[in-house]
Amino acid sequence: MLLRLIGIFVSACVLAGCQSLSQYEVELNQVSEAILSGQLDDALGLHERRYVTANQLLYFLEAGELYWLKGDYDQALKFWRAADQLVQAWESLARLDTGLIAQDVGSVLINDKVKSYQGYDFEKVMLTTRIALTHLMTGDVAAARVAIKATHEREAIIERFRERQALLVAQEDTQISYRIDDLNGYPIETIDASELNSLRNSYQNAFSHYLAGFIYEQLNEPSLSAPGYRKAIQLKSNHPVLRAGLIGLEKRIKRPDDDGYTDLLIVYEEGLSPAKMSFEINGLVAHDGAITYVPFSVPVYSARSELPQSSVTVADDVIEFSPDIVDIDLMSRRSLKDEMPAIIARSLLRSGLKVSMQSAADDLDESGAVGDLVALATIVTESADDRSWRLLPARIGVGRVLMDRGTHHIEFRSGSSKRSMDVVVDGKYMLLFMRRVGAQWYVKQVFFD
């Protein structure tokens, strides 16, 4: 049996090593650098070369983000709908099967990267949120309503699945536990900050629920709008702009269409989500009655960097603006922290199997050639899964103000960087979207009657 495993292991390494085991972050560097320089067509061309079957979901997610920045909403929706179909397939399994906890043989034997990327929970929620935002940018509020409703349903599926998963884990033998603290040299502070631990979970975010409130409000559905604003406040209670959304709802609903004012919602996004890297450590593995050190790898984020202070002024008046109602950088780290015990357990199991295969290969082949091949394959495959939806922003903010219709001078500031423009304000409602990536500013707007 072990000899057969050796054959499978070496063959799989040869077949999978070139593409699915490559470093995702390294591959994405050129794409992100093109975005930072404003070369979106170049970024799309580079992205086209990165398609790998195991990364199908990521390919669709990143392509949708690139087309969104270009303002090609039809293409963005095309890719995000394709991504959503893959997530819906996961949901169908998650409704019934806690066995999703178990990883396939390739994950345990070779590397987590050989399994199809299923997305972090917060990425699944952000997907339907971005689909809803895209429909808003095309003026299709009814379609945005369908997408934002799917966001609520997705959160409920994830919540129930994680509850069943936690119950199953609690029922298992807990004599052996794997803790981040046991990993010698691992930078625990990157995924164990107090602000990270204060998050309710790794998937719900205030922006998705605030956007739901805004969509339902436009459709004159205050009974659905109010819960959206209320949930956003529960998730980020220290942001006045969120509380104002709920407090002023009744007055805004009763506001006449022809009063000469526009309810302007500003959505501001900044940066890129954090990059994961592979971190190698030594773990203790029992083999033939002895304890030996074996190298294995786990994902790690670099130290969290502070984003600059941001503000919005209209005609020299600073409006109420919260630049960080969603901190995707923080949510990414919380997701990794939640998954780390399972990642460590799989890594140690994988290392133990590789030690056994190495020993068996040495016993079976006195020349040492097979053992050397297994050793080489072990080195090639020992890399942590660094995949994630990297083109998401690092944080999302909102501002909201009732403005008289006409042309207004608006200025955004983010640290030493700023973007000034004259904006035509019109319609009963208006959405102004801005995203800063490096020195590049992407600006889009849409009116609603």
C-alpha positions in Angstrom: 0.0 0.0 0.0 2.8 2.4 0.9 4.6 1.6 -2.3 1.5 2.5 -4.2 1.3 5.8 -2.3 4.9 6.5 -3.3 4.0 6.0 -6.9 0.9 8.2 -6.7 2.8 10.9 -4.8 5.7 11.1 -7.3 3.4 11.0 -10.4 1.1 13.6 -9.0 4.0 15.9 -8.2 5.2 15.6 -11.8 1.7 16.4 -13.1 0.7 19.1 -10.7 4.0 20.7 -9.9 4.3 23.2 -12.7 1.0 25.0 -12.4 -1.2 24.3 -9.4 1.8 24.3 -7.0 3.3 27.6 -8.3 3.2 30.6 -6.0 -0.1 32.5 -6.6 1.1 35.7 -5.1 4.2 35.8 -7.3 2.1 35.2 -10.4 -0.3 38.0 -9.5 2.4 40.6 -8.9 2.5 41.6 -12.5 -1.2 42.0 -12.7 -1.4 44.1 -9.5 1.6 46.3 -10.7 -0.3 46.9 -14.0 -3.3 48.1 -12.0 -1.1 50.3 -9.8 0.1 52.0 -13.0 -3.4 52.3 -14.5 -2.7 49.8 -17.3 -5.9 47.8 -17.0 -5.7 46.3 -20.5 -2.2 45.0 -19.7 -3.5 43.6 -16.4 -6.2 41.8 -18.3 -3.8 40.4 -20.8 -1.5 39.1 -18.0 -4.5 37.7 -16.2 -5.6 35.6 -19.2 -2.4 33.6 -19.0 -3.0 32.6 -15.4 -5.9 30.2 -15.9 -5.5 27.0 -14.0 -8.3 24.5 -13.4 -7.8 24.4 -9.7 -7.9 28.2 -9.6 -11.1 28.5 -11.7 -13.0 30.4 -9.1 -10.1 32.8 -8.5 -9.8 33.4 -12.2 -13.4 34.5 -12.5 -13.2 36.6 -9.4 -10.1 38.5 -10.4 -11.3 38.9 -14.1 -14.6 40.4 -12.8 -12.7 42.9 -10.7 -10.5 44.0 -13.6 -13.5 44.5 -15.9 -15.3 46.4 -13.1 -12.4 48.9 -12.8 -12.5 49.3 -16.6 -16.2 50.2 -16.3 -17.2 47.2 -18.5 -20.0 46.0 -16.3 -21.4 43.4 -18.7 -18.1 41.6 -18.8 -17.7 42.0 -15.0 -21.1 40.4 -14.5 -20.3 37.6 -16.9 -17.3 36.5 -14.9 -18.8 37.1 -11.5 -21.9 35.0 -12.5 -19.6 32.2 -13.5 -17.9 32.5 -10.2 -21.3 32.6 -8.4 -22.3 29.3 -10.1 -19.2 27.6 -8.5 -20.1 29.1 -5.1 -23.7 27.9 -5.5 -22.4 24.4 -6.1 -20.5 24.7 -2.8 -23.7 25.9 -1.1 -25.6 22.9 -2.4 -23.1 20.7 -0.6 -22.8 22.9 2.4 -26.6 22.6 3.0 -26.3 18.9 3.4 -22.7 17.8 4.0 -20.4 18.7 6.8 -18.0 16.3 5.1 -16.6 19.4 3.3 -14.4 19.6 6.3 -12.5 16.6 5.0 -9.9 17.4 2.4 -9.3 15.2 -0.7 -6.4 12.8 -0.9 -4.3 15.3 -3.0 -4.6 17.9 -0.3 -3.4 15.5 2.4 -0.8 13.7 0.4 0.7 16.5 -1.8 -0.4 20.1 -1.1 -3.5 22.1 -0.4 -3.0 23.9 -3.7 -4.0 20.8 -5.7 -7.6 21.0 -4.5 -10.0 23.4 -6.2 -10.1 26.8 -4.6 -13.5 27.2 -2.9 -13.0 30.7 -1.6 -13.0 32.1 1.9 -16.4 32.7 3.4 -16.0 36.5 3.3 -15.1 36.2 -0.4 -18.3 34.3 -1.1 -20.3 37.1 0.6 -18.4 39.9 -1.2 -19.1 38.2 -4.5 -22.9 38.7 -4.4 -22.3 42.2 -2.9 -20.2 43.2 -5.8 -22.7 41.8 -8.2 -25.4 43.9 -6.5 -23.1 47.0 -6.7 -22.5 46.3 -10.4 -26.3 46.2 -11.1 -26.6 49.5 -9.3 -23.9 51.0 -11.5 -26.0 50.0 -14.6 -29.1 51.6 -13.0 -30.9 48.2 -12.5 -32.1 48.5 -8.9 -34.4 45.5 -9.2 -31.5 43.2 -10.2 -29.4 44.7 -7.4 -32.2 43.7 -5.0 -32.1 40.1 -6.2 -28.3 40.0 -5.7 -28.3 41.6 -2.3 -31.1 39.2 -1.2 -28.8 36.3 -2.3 -26.1 37.9 0.0 -28.3 37.5 3.1 -29.2 33.9 2.1 -25.5 33.1 1.6 -24.6 34.4 5.0 -27.3 32.1 6.5 -26.0 29.1 4.7 -22.4 29.8 5.8 -23.6 30.3 9.4 -25.5 27.0 9.6 -22.6 25.1 7.9 -20.0 26.5 10.3 -22.2 25.7 13.3 -22.5 22.1 12.2 -18.8 22.0 11.4 -17.9 23.3 14.9 -20.2 20.7 16.5 -18.6 17.9 14.5 -15.1 19.0 15.4 -16.1 19.2 19.1 -17.3 15.6 19.0 -14.0 14.3 17.6 -11.1 13.1 19.7 -9.5 16.3 21.1 -6.5 14.7 22.9 -4.2 16.1 20.3 -4.7 19.8 19.6 -2.7 22.0 17.2 -2.3 25.6 18.2 -0.7 28.5 16.4 1.3 29.2 19.6 3.1 25.8 19.1 4.6 26.9 15.8 8.1 28.0 16.5 8.8 31.3 14.9 5.4 31.9 13.4 4.5 35.7 13.6 1.3 35.2 15.6 0.7 38.9 15.8 -0.3 38.9 12.1 -3.4 37.0 12.8 -4.1 37.5 16.5 -4.6 41.3 17.0 -7.3 42.5 19.4 -9.2 44.3 16.5 -9.2 41.0 14.6 -10.6 39.1 17.6 -13.4 41.7 18.0 -15.0 40.7 14.7 -18.2 38.6 15.1 -17.1 36.2 12.4 -15.0 36.1 9.2 -17.7 36.7 6.7 -20.3 39.3 7.6 -19.5 42.9 6.8 -21.3 46.2 7.4 -21.0 47.4 3.8 -23.1 44.5 2.4 -25.9 45.3 4.9 -25.7 49.0 4.5 -25.9 48.6 0.7 -29.0 46.4 1.2 -30.6 49.2 3.2 -29.8 51.7 0.4 -31.3 49.3 -2.3 -34.5 48.5 -0.4 -34.9 52.2 0.4 -34.8 53.2 -3.2 -37.5 50.6 -3.9 -39.6 52.1 -1.1 -39.4 49.0 1.1 -38.6 50.5 4.6 -39.5 47.3 6.3 -36.5 45.6 4.6 -34.3 48.7 4.5 -34.3 49.3 8.2 -33.0 45.8 9.1 -30.2 46.3 6.6 -29.1 49.5 8.2 -29.6 48.0 11.7 -27.4 45.0 10.9 -24.7 47.3 9.6 -24.7 49.2 12.9 -24.5 46.0 14.8 -21.4 45.0 12.9 -19.7 48.5 13.1 -21.4 50.3 16.0 -18.8 53.1 16.2 -19.6 54.7 12.8 -22.0 57.7 12.9 -22.7 57.5 9.1 -24.2 54.1 9.6 -26.4 55.2 12.5 -27.6 58.2 10.4 -28.7 55.7 7.7 -31.2 54.2 10.1 -32.2 57.3 12.0 -33.0 59.3 8.9 -34.8 56.5 7.0 -38.4 57.5 7.6 -37.7 61.1 6.7 -35.9 60.2 3.5 -38.7 57.8 2.4 -41.3 60.6 2.7 -39.1 63.1 0.8 -40.8 64.2 -2.4 -39.0 63.5 -5.7 -39.1 67.1 -6.9 -37.6 68.9 -3.8 -34.5 69.8 -5.7 -32.2 67.6 -3.6 -30.2 64.4 -4.2 -29.4 61.8 -1.6 -25.8 61.1 -2.5 -24.1 57.9 -1.4 -20.3 57.8 -1.7 -18.6 54.4 -1.8 -14.9 54.6 -1.4 -12.4 51.7 -1.7 -8.7 51.7 -1.1 -5.8 49.4 -1.7 -5.6 45.7 -2.4 -6.4 42.8 0.0 -3.3 41.4 1.8 -1.0 38.9 0.2 -0.4 35.5 1.8 3.0 33.8 1.7 4.4 30.4 2.6 6.1 30.1 6.0 8.2 27.0 6.7 8.6 25.6 10.2 9.7 22.4 11.8 7.2 20.1 13.4 7.5 17.0 15.5 6.3 13.7 13.8 6.3 10.2 15.3 7.7 7.5 13.1 8.8 4.0 14.0 8.7 4.7 17.7 10.8 7.8 17.4 10.1 11.5 17.2 11.6 13.4 14.4 11.6 17.0 13.1 10.1 17.5 9.7 9.7 20.7 7.7 6.2 21.8 6.7 4.6 25.1 5.5 1.7 27.2 6.6 0.3 30.5 5.2 1.3 33.8 6.7 0.5 37.4 6.2 3.0 40.2 6.4 2.7 42.7 9.3 -0.5 44.8 9.0 0.2 48.3 7.6 -1.9 51.3 8.5 -3.7 52.9 5.6 -3.7 56.7 5.5 -6.4 58.9 6.9 -9.1 59.7 4.3 -11.7 62.5 4.0 -14.2 64.0 1.6 -15.0 67.6 1.2 -17.8 69.2 -0.9 -17.4 72.9 -1.6 -14.9 73.1 1.4 -17.4 71.4 3.8 -16.2 68.1 5.2 -19.1 65.6 5.0 -19.7 62.7 7.3 -17.5 59.9 6.0 -16.3 56.6 7.4 -13.4 55.2 5.4 -13.3 51.7 7.0 -16.7 50.3 7.6 -15.2 47.1 6.0 -11.7 46.1 6.6 -11.0 43.2 4.2 -7.4 43.1 5.4 -8.7 42.3 8.8 -11.3 39.8 7.6 -8.6 38.0 5.6 -6.5 37.5 8.7 -9.5 36.4 10.8 -10.4 33.8 8.1 -6.8 32.4 8.2 -6.8 32.3 12.0 -10.1 30.3 12.0 -8.7 27.9 9.5 -5.2 27.5 10.9 -5.9 24.5 13.2 -7.1 22.5 10.2 -4.2 23.7 8.1 -1.7 22.7 10.8 -3.3 19.3 11.2 -3.2 18.6 7.4 0.4 19.8 7.2 1.5 17.5 10.0 -0.3 14.6 8.6 1.2 15.2 5.2 4.7 15.5 6.7 4.2 12.2 8.6 3.1 10.5 5.4 6.1 11.8 3.5 8.5 10.6 6.2 7.0 7.2 6.0 7.3 7.2 2.2 10.9 8.3 2.4 11.7 5.5 4.8 9.9 2.9 2.8 11.6 4.0 -0.4 15.0 3.7 1.2 14.1 0.1 2.4 12.8 -0.9 -1.0 15.6 0.4 -3.1 19.1 0.0 -1.9 20.5 2.3 -4.6 18.7 5.2 -3.0 17.3 6.5 -6.3 13.7 6.1 -5.3 14.3 7.7 -1.9 16.0 10.7 -3.6 13.1 11.1 -5.9 10.7 11.1 -3.0 12.9 13.6 -1.2 13.0 15.9 -4.2 9.2 15.6 -4.7 8.7 16.5 -1.0 10.8 19.6 -1.3 9.0 20.7 -4.5 5.5 20.3 -3.0 6.1 21.7 0.5 4.6 25.1 0.0 1.6 26.6 1.8 -1.6 27.6 -0.1 -1.2 31.3 -0.8 -4.4 31.8 -2.9 -7.0 34.5 -2.2 -9.1 37.1 -4.0 -6.2 39.6 -4.1 -7.8 42.3 -6.2 -10.4 43.1 -3.6 -9.8 46.4 -1.8 -8.1 46.5 1.6 -10.9 48.5 3.0 -14.3 50.0 2.0 -15.8 53.2 3.3 -19.1 55.2 2.8 -20.2 58.7 3.1 -23.7 60.1 2.6 -25.1 63.6 2.2 -28.3 65.3 1.0 -27.2 67.9 -1.6 -28.9 70.4 -3.8 -28.8 69.3 -7.5 -26.3 70.9 -9.8 -22.5 70.9 -10.2 -20.4 70.6 -7.1 -16.7 70.5 -6.5 -15.7 67.4 -4.5 -12.3 66.5 -3.2 -11.1 63.2 -1.8 -8.0 63.0 0.3 -6.1 59.9 1.3 -2.9 60.8 3.1 -0.9 63.0 0.8 -2.9 61.8 -2.2 -6.0 63.6 -3.4 -8.5 63.7 -6.3 -10.5 66.8 -7.0 -13.3 67.0 -9.6 -16.5 68.7 -10.5 -19.5 66.3 -10.1 -22.9 66.8 -11.6 -25.4 65.8 -8.8 -28.8 64.8 -10.0 -31.7 62.4 -9.4 -33.5 61.5 -6.2 -30.6 59.2 -5.3 -27.1 59.1 -6.6 -24.1 56.7 -6.2 -20.6 58.0 -6.5 -17.9 55.3 -6.5 -14.2 55.9 -6.0 -11.3 53.5 -5.7 -7.7 54.4 -5.1 -5.0 51.8 -5.9 -1.6 53.2 -5.4 -1.6 56.5 -7.3 -4.5 55.5 -9.5 -8.0 56.8 -8.9 -11.0 55.0 -10.5 -14.2 57.1 -10.4 -17.7 56.1 -11.5 -21.2 57.5 -10.9 -24.9 56.8 -11.5 -28.2 58.6 -10.9 -31.5 57.1 -9.8 -34.9 58.8 -10.3 
